[in-house]
């Protein structure tokens, strides 16, 4: 019998502390995941539509021009002071985000459910200053629930643009921030964490940014909100096969979902989070508050 060569990865191969988004596949893979999760799900129509949103983001990001990054001096200043270089709450937003929004809205008009149709019409008719106001409230973490129907579409456009910006950065020039629970690229909160498969990153946990889709490595069994490792526990709902769990912390009474590629290689932090709202209800009722938002579901708890 002929022996097979052993695939050997030398121990010097270090895990990347920060993983930048791969724009060519990220939103397409997410759309496929939504489609898979929608099968035989009680929220099938909604998850299918969110797949359409992700597909629209994929199409938009393909046509986005290279966006203007902050200049070298600004990037160096952010690095020196331990600040995110694409700080979402202070960076002047590229006007391209409104073009992205228009394209997403136009792509979704035919497939949106009735409630979504009204929101899309409002966004198409809204003046620039109103769109910027909606973006401000979203990025500052202060969404007005009167606009809950429109904000997920605003979020989808902002995600596309900030994901494109993040992908243009040099990961080797980035550093994790003092606050481990904040994105080192844009300063946003994480939507969930993911335990990854892969030669150098196998079994490592990365937080996944709700806005720019950057991931950064954090220790497992540590609260991503307050950094304690003393009072952390994992919860899952019956029949979930362990691919998605909620990590709760009794020290700060917060929680965030964690998804496992080992259980399902195709898990997606955004899609699997929205397909497991029963898990949110379970930990909400136990008195925990969600520590990071899912921007495609405005009104979900986040502290």
C-alpha positions as CSV (number, residue, x, y, z in Angstrom):
1,X,0.0,0.0,0.0
2,X,1.4,3.4,-1.0
3,X,1.9,5.7,1.9
4,X,0.3,9.2,1.7
5,X,2.4,12.3,2.5
6,X,1.5,13.8,5.9
7,X,0.1,17.3,5.7
8,X,2.4,19.0,8.2
9,X,1.9,22.5,9.5
10,X,5.0,23.7,11.4
11,X,4.3,25.0,14.9
12,X,5.7,28.4,14.0
13,X,2.5,29.2,12.0
14,X,0.8,31.7,14.3
15,X,-2.8,32.4,14.5
16,X,-3.8,35.8,13.0
17,X,-5.1,38.0,15.8
18,X,-7.4,39.9,13.4
19,X,-9.2,38.5,10.3
20,X,-10.3,41.0,7.7
21,X,-13.5,40.3,5.7
22,X,-13.2,38.6,2.3
23,X,-15.6,40.7,0.3
24,X,-15.7,38.3,-2.7
25,X,-17.5,35.6,-0.7
26,X,-18.8,36.9,2.6
27,X,-22.3,38.1,1.7
28,X,-22.8,35.4,-0.9
29,X,-22.0,32.7,1.7
30,X,-24.3,34.4,4.2
31,X,-27.1,34.4,1.7
32,X,-26.6,30.7,1.1
33,X,-26.6,30.1,4.9
34,X,-29.9,32.0,5.3
35,X,-31.4,29.9,2.5
36,X,-30.3,26.7,4.3
37,X,-31.6,27.9,7.7
38,X,-34.9,28.9,6.2
39,X,-35.7,25.3,5.2
40,X,-38.4,23.9,7.6
41,X,-38.0,26.9,9.9
42,X,-41.0,28.6,11.6
43,X,-39.6,31.9,10.4
44,X,-38.9,30.6,6.9
45,X,-40.2,33.6,4.9
46,X,-38.3,36.1,7.0
47,X,-35.0,34.2,6.8
48,X,-35.5,33.7,3.1
49,X,-35.9,37.5,2.7
50,X,-32.8,38.1,4.8
51,X,-31.0,35.9,2.4
52,X,-32.2,38.2,-0.4
53,X,-30.8,41.2,1.6
54,X,-27.4,39.4,1.9
55,X,-27.5,38.6,-1.8
56,X,-28.2,42.3,-2.6
57,X,-25.2,43.3,-0.3
58,X,-23.1,40.9,-2.3
59,X,-24.1,42.5,-5.6
60,X,-23.6,46.0,-4.3
61,X,-20.1,45.3,-2.9
62,X,-19.1,43.9,-6.3
63,X,-19.9,47.2,-7.9
64,X,-18.5,49.5,-5.2
65,X,-15.4,51.5,-6.2
66,X,-12.3,51.4,-4.1
67,X,-13.3,53.6,-1.1
68,X,-11.1,56.4,0.3
69,X,-9.4,55.2,3.5
70,X,-8.3,57.7,6.1
71,X,-4.8,59.2,5.3
72,X,-1.6,57.6,6.6
73,X,-1.3,60.2,9.4
74,X,-4.8,59.5,10.6
75,X,-4.2,55.8,10.5
76,X,-0.9,56.1,12.4
77,X,-2.6,58.4,15.0
78,X,-5.3,55.8,15.6
79,X,-2.6,53.1,16.0
80,X,-0.6,55.2,18.5
81,X,-3.6,56.0,20.6
82,X,-5.2,52.5,20.5
83,X,-8.2,53.7,18.5
84,X,-10.1,52.0,15.7
85,X,-8.9,53.4,12.3
86,X,-12.4,53.3,10.8
87,X,-14.2,54.6,13.9
88,X,-17.8,54.3,12.8
89,X,-19.2,57.0,15.1
90,X,-16.6,59.7,14.1
91,X,-15.4,58.8,10.6
92,X,-16.9,60.9,7.8
93,X,-19.1,58.4,6.0
94,X,-18.4,57.8,2.3
95,X,-21.3,59.1,0.2
96,X,-21.2,55.7,-1.5
97,X,-23.2,54.3,1.4
98,X,-26.3,56.1,0.1
99,X,-25.7,54.8,-3.4
100,X,-25.4,51.3,-1.9
101,X,-28.7,51.8,0.0
102,X,-30.5,52.8,-3.2
103,X,-29.2,49.8,-5.0
104,X,-30.1,47.4,-2.2
105,X,-33.6,48.9,-2.0
106,X,-34.1,48.6,-5.8
107,X,-33.0,45.0,-5.7
108,X,-35.4,44.1,-2.9
109,X,-38.5,45.8,-4.1
110,X,-39.9,42.7,-5.9
111,X,-39.2,40.2,-3.0
112,X,-39.9,42.3,0.1
113,X,-42.9,41.3,2.3
114,X,-45.7,43.8,2.6
115,X,-44.3,45.5,5.7
116,X,-40.9,45.8,4.0
117,X,-42.3,47.3,0.9
118,X,-43.6,50.4,2.8
119,X,-40.2,50.9,4.4
120,X,-38.4,50.6,1.1
121,X,-40.6,53.2,-0.5
122,X,-39.9,55.6,2.5
123,X,-36.2,55.2,2.0
124,X,-36.3,55.8,-1.7
125,X,-38.3,59.1,-1.1
126,X,-36.1,60.2,1.9
127,X,-33.9,63.3,1.5
128,X,-30.1,62.9,2.1
129,X,-30.2,64.6,5.5
130,X,-32.9,62.1,6.7
131,X,-30.8,59.1,5.5
132,X,-27.7,60.5,7.3
133,X,-29.8,61.0,10.5
134,X,-30.9,57.3,10.3
135,X,-27.3,56.3,9.8
136,X,-26.2,58.4,12.8
137,X,-28.8,56.8,15.2
138,X,-27.8,53.3,14.0
139,X,-24.1,53.8,14.4
140,X,-24.4,55.6,17.7
141,X,-26.4,52.6,19.1
142,X,-29.5,54.8,19.7
143,X,-32.1,53.5,17.1
144,X,-35.5,55.2,17.2
145,X,-38.1,52.4,17.2
146,X,-40.4,54.6,15.1
147,X,-37.9,53.7,12.2
148,X,-37.5,50.0,13.1
149,X,-38.7,48.9,9.7
150,X,-36.3,51.1,7.7
151,X,-33.1,50.7,9.8
152,X,-32.2,47.1,8.8
153,X,-31.9,48.3,5.2
154,X,-29.8,51.3,6.3
155,X,-27.7,48.8,8.2
156,X,-27.3,46.6,5.2
157,X,-25.9,49.5,3.1
158,X,-23.6,50.6,5.9
159,X,-22.4,47.0,6.4
160,X,-21.5,46.8,2.7
161,X,-19.5,50.0,2.8
162,X,-17.7,49.4,6.1
163,X,-16.9,45.8,5.1
164,X,-15.4,47.2,1.8
165,X,-13.4,49.7,3.8
166,X,-12.2,47.1,6.3
167,X,-11.1,44.8,3.5
168,X,-8.8,47.5,2.1
169,X,-6.8,47.8,5.4
170,X,-3.5,46.0,6.1
171,X,-4.2,43.5,8.9
172,X,-0.6,43.6,10.0
173,X,-1.0,47.3,10.9
174,X,-4.0,46.7,13.1
175,X,-4.0,45.9,16.8
176,X,-6.5,44.7,19.2
177,X,-7.9,47.4,21.4
178,X,-7.7,47.6,25.2
179,X,-11.4,46.9,25.3
180,X,-11.5,43.3,23.9
181,X,-15.3,43.6,23.2
182,X,-14.9,46.3,20.6
183,X,-14.0,45.9,16.9
184,X,-10.4,46.9,16.3
185,X,-11.3,48.2,12.8
186,X,-14.5,50.3,13.3
187,X,-15.1,50.4,17.0
188,X,-18.5,48.6,16.8
189,X,-19.8,45.9,19.0
190,X,-19.8,42.2,18.0
191,X,-22.9,40.4,16.8
192,X,-21.6,37.0,18.0
193,X,-18.4,35.0,18.3
194,X,-17.3,32.0,16.2
195,X,-15.0,29.1,17.1
196,X,-13.2,28.5,13.8
197,X,-11.8,25.5,11.9
198,X,-8.5,25.9,10.1
199,X,-4.8,24.9,10.4
200,X,-3.6,28.0,12.3
201,X,-6.8,29.1,13.8
202,X,-8.4,25.7,14.7
203,X,-10.5,25.8,17.8
204,X,-9.8,29.5,18.4
205,X,-12.6,32.0,19.1
206,X,-13.1,35.2,17.2
207,X,-15.6,37.9,17.8
208,X,-17.4,39.0,14.7
209,X,-18.2,42.7,14.1
210,X,-21.8,43.6,13.6
211,X,-20.9,46.4,11.2
212,X,-17.7,45.7,9.2
213,X,-17.5,41.9,9.5
214,X,-13.9,42.0,10.8
215,X,-13.0,39.3,13.4
216,X,-10.6,39.4,16.3
217,X,-9.3,36.7,18.5
218,X,-10.4,36.5,22.2
219,X,-9.9,33.8,24.8
220,X,-12.6,31.2,25.1
221,X,-14.6,30.9,28.4
222,X,-14.1,34.6,28.9
223,X,-16.9,37.2,29.0
224,X,-16.6,39.3,25.9
225,X,-18.3,42.2,27.7
226,X,-16.4,42.4,31.0
227,X,-13.4,40.1,30.5
228,X,-14.0,38.0,33.5
229,X,-13.5,34.2,33.3
230,X,-15.1,33.4,36.6
231,X,-18.9,33.3,36.0
232,X,-19.3,32.3,32.4
233,X,-21.7,29.6,31.3
234,X,-23.0,28.2,28.0
235,X,-26.7,27.5,27.1
236,X,-28.4,25.9,24.2
237,X,-32.0,25.1,23.2
238,X,-33.1,21.5,22.7
239,X,-32.5,20.1,19.2
240,X,-29.9,22.7,18.2
241,X,-27.1,20.1,17.9
242,X,-24.8,22.5,19.8
243,X,-23.8,24.6,16.7
244,X,-25.2,27.8,18.4
245,X,-25.0,28.5,22.1
246,X,-25.5,31.6,24.3
247,X,-22.6,32.5,26.5
248,X,-23.8,34.2,29.7
249,X,-21.9,36.0,32.4
250,X,-23.2,36.3,35.9
251,X,-20.7,39.0,36.8
252,X,-22.3,41.6,34.4
253,X,-25.5,39.7,33.5
254,X,-24.8,39.9,29.8
255,X,-24.8,37.3,27.0
256,X,-23.7,36.9,23.4
257,X,-24.1,33.9,21.0
258,X,-21.2,31.7,20.0
259,X,-21.3,29.5,16.9
260,X,-19.1,26.5,16.2
261,X,-17.7,25.5,12.8
262,X,-16.8,22.1,14.3
263,X,-20.5,21.4,14.6
264,X,-21.4,22.9,11.2
265,X,-18.6,24.3,8.9
266,X,-21.2,26.6,7.3
267,X,-22.3,28.5,10.4
268,X,-22.5,32.3,10.0
269,X,-22.5,34.6,13.1
270,X,-25.2,36.9,11.6
271,X,-27.5,34.3,10.0
272,X,-27.3,31.7,12.7
273,X,-27.9,34.4,15.3
274,X,-31.2,35.4,13.7
275,X,-32.3,31.8,13.2
276,X,-32.0,31.1,16.9
277,X,-34.2,33.7,18.5
278,X,-35.6,31.1,20.8
279,X,-32.2,31.0,22.5
280,X,-32.4,34.8,23.0
281,X,-35.8,34.4,24.7
282,X,-34.4,31.7,26.9
283,X,-31.6,33.8,28.3
284,X,-33.6,37.0,28.3
285,X,-36.1,35.3,30.6
286,X,-33.3,34.3,32.9
287,X,-32.3,37.9,33.3
288,X,-29.4,38.4,30.9
289,X,-29.1,41.3,28.5
290,X,-27.5,41.0,25.1
291,X,-24.2,42.8,24.8
292,X,-24.0,43.3,21.0
293,X,-26.6,44.0,18.3
294,X,-27.6,42.2,15.1
295,X,-28.1,45.2,12.8
296,X,-30.6,43.3,10.6
297,X,-33.0,43.1,13.5
298,X,-33.5,46.5,15.1
299,X,-35.1,46.2,18.5
300,X,-33.2,43.1,19.6
301,X,-31.8,43.6,23.0
302,X,-28.3,45.0,23.3
303,X,-26.8,46.6,26.3
